[in-house]
């Protein structure tokens, strides 16, 4: 007789994931203390990345954990951006790096949870959201770094880079809109058909004559 696979098993899987994350954090701090590495100065963004990864992992083990997976992906992306900025002192990049957090992080969470749960529509929407985020990031990079030069020096980019980036973003949005419209227009094969009520004008069946 097989054991039931219900909420109890999903909850135990989430506990295992959280336990593994805590053990990994403890090992990182222990190694940093033994090697005299100042984690508070060099790797403080991991205080943001680790909880984000924990939320993603926990959300992927739940039956209705899409919200946790999306929130965790956004928190993780914030930590990754902070890790880059802390290492390069390029804090001005927030002017366009926000696109990697939202909609980029939310798209990653949708793609992961949709793939994990078998929800093809959510996975597809997540993919298009990620592509849109990359386009927004690229357009912001061209505008703020190539035209305005907010970091002090302008990037050697051609003049047509920004218009091309905007056109690409528009094409992606159009493609996503047409795809979503086609999906919602098609009837779902799994939806049950509603039986039509009998015609009220139909004559009632006559009983056979008595013998």
NORTAKA-V707091 format. One record per residue. N is the residue number from 1. RES is the residue in one letter. SS is DSSP state (~ for helix, > for strand, _ for the rest). PSI is psi as a letter, one per 30 degrees, with the letter a starting at -180 (NA if undefined). D_FIRST is the distance of its C-alpha to the first C-alpha in whole Angstrom. Layout:
n: <N/N>
res: <RES/RES>
ss: <SS/SS>
psi: <PSI/PSI>
d_first: <D_FIRST/D_FIRST>
//
This chain:
n: <1/2/3/4/5/6/7/8/9/10/11/12/13/14/15/16/17/18/19/20/21/22/23/24/25/26/27/28/29/30/31/32/33/34/35/36/37/38/39/40/41/42/43/44/45/46/47/48/49/50/51/52/53/54/55/56/57/58/59/60/61/62/63/64/65/66/67/68/69/70/71/72/73/74/75/76/77/78/79/80/81/82/83/84/85/86/87/88/89/90/91/92/93/94/95/96/97/98/99/100/101/102/103/104/105/106/107/108/109/110/111/112/113/114/115/116/117/118/119/120/121/122/123/124/125/126/127/128/129/130/131/132/133/134/135/136/137/138/139/140/141/142/143/144/145/146/147/148/149/150/151/152/153/154/155/156/157/158/159/160/161/162/163/164/165/166/167/168/169/170/171/172/173/174/175/176/177/178/179/180/181/182/183/184/185/186/187/188/189/190/191/192/193/194/195/196/197/198/199/200/201/202/203/204/205/206/207/208/209/210/211>
res: <X/X/X/X/X/X/X/X/X/X/X/X/X/X/X/X/X/X/X/X/X/X/X/X/X/X/X/X/X/X/X/X/X/X/X/X/X/X/X/X/X/X/X/X/X/X/X/X/X/X/X/X/X/X/X/X/X/X/X/X/X/X/X/X/X/X/X/X/X/X/X/X/X/X/X/X/X/X/X/X/X/X/X/X/X/X/X/X/X/X/X/X/X/X/X/X/X/X/X/X/X/X/X/X/X/X/X/X/X/X/X/X/X/X/X/X/X/X/X/X/X/X/X/X/X/X/X/X/X/X/X/X/X/X/X/X/X/X/X/X/X/X/X/X/X/X/X/X/X/X/X/X/X/X/X/X/X/X/X/X/X/X/X/X/X/X/X/X/X/X/X/X/X/X/X/X/X/X/X/X/X/X/X/X/X/X/X/X/X/X/X/X/X/X/X/X/X/X/X/X/X/X/X/X/X/X/X/X/X/X/X>
ss: <_/_/_/_/_/_/~/~/~/~/~/~/~/~/~/~/~/~/~/~/~/~/~/~/~/~/~/~/~/~/~/~/~/~/_/_/_/_/~/~/~/~/_/_/_/~/~/~/~/~/~/~/~/~/~/~/~/~/~/~/_/_/_/_/_/~/~/~/~/~/~/~/~/~/~/~/~/~/~/~/~/~/~/~/~/~/~/~/_/_/~/~/~/~/~/~/~/~/~/~/~/_/_/~/~/~/~/~/~/~/~/~/~/~/~/~/~/_/_/~/~/~/~/~/~/~/~/~/~/~/~/~/~/~/~/~/~/~/~/~/~/~/~/~/~/~/~/~/_/_/_/_/_/_/_/_/_/_/_/~/~/~/~/~/~/~/~/~/~/~/~/~/~/~/~/~/~/~/~/~/~/~/~/~/~/_/_/_/_/_/_/_/_/_/_/_/_/_/_/_/_/_/_/_/_/_/_/_/_/_/_>
psi: <k/l/k/k/i/a/e/e/e/e/e/e/e/e/e/e/e/e/e/e/e/e/e/e/e/e/e/e/e/e/e/e/e/e/g/h/k/i/f/f/e/e/g/f/f/f/f/e/e/e/e/e/e/e/e/e/e/e/e/f/f/l/e/h/g/e/e/e/e/e/e/e/e/e/e/e/e/e/e/e/e/e/e/e/e/e/e/f/h/i/f/f/f/f/f/f/f/f/f/f/e/j/g/e/e/e/e/e/e/e/e/e/e/e/e/e/f/g/j/e/e/e/e/e/e/e/e/e/e/e/e/e/e/e/e/e/e/e/e/e/e/e/e/e/e/e/e/e/h/f/g/e/k/k/k/i/k/l/f/f/e/e/e/e/e/e/e/e/e/e/e/e/e/e/e/e/e/e/e/e/e/e/e/f/e/k/k/k/f/f/k/k/k/k/k/k/l/l/k/f/f/k/k/l/k/k/k/k/k/k/NA>
d_first: <0/4/7/9/12/15/18/17/16/19/21/20/21/24/25/25/27/30/29/30/33/34/34/36/39/39/40/42/44/44/45/48/49/50/51/54/53/53/50/52/54/53/49/49/48/44/44/44/42/39/38/38/36/33/33/33/30/28/29/27/24/24/24/27/29/32/34/33/33/37/38/37/38/42/42/41/44/46/46/46/49/51/50/52/55/55/55/58/59/59/58/60/58/56/58/56/53/52/50/48/46/47/46/45/42/41/40/39/36/36/35/33/31/31/30/27/26/27/30/33/35/35/35/38/40/39/41/44/44/44/47/49/48/50/53/54/53/56/58/58/59/62/63/63/64/66/68/68/67/66/65/69/69/68/66/68/66/68/69/67/64/63/64/62/59/59/59/56/54/56/55/51/51/52/50/47/49/49/45/44/46/45/41/42/44/42/39/36/34/31/33/33/36/38/40/43/45/47/50/52/55/54/55/53/52/55/54/56/59/59/60>
//
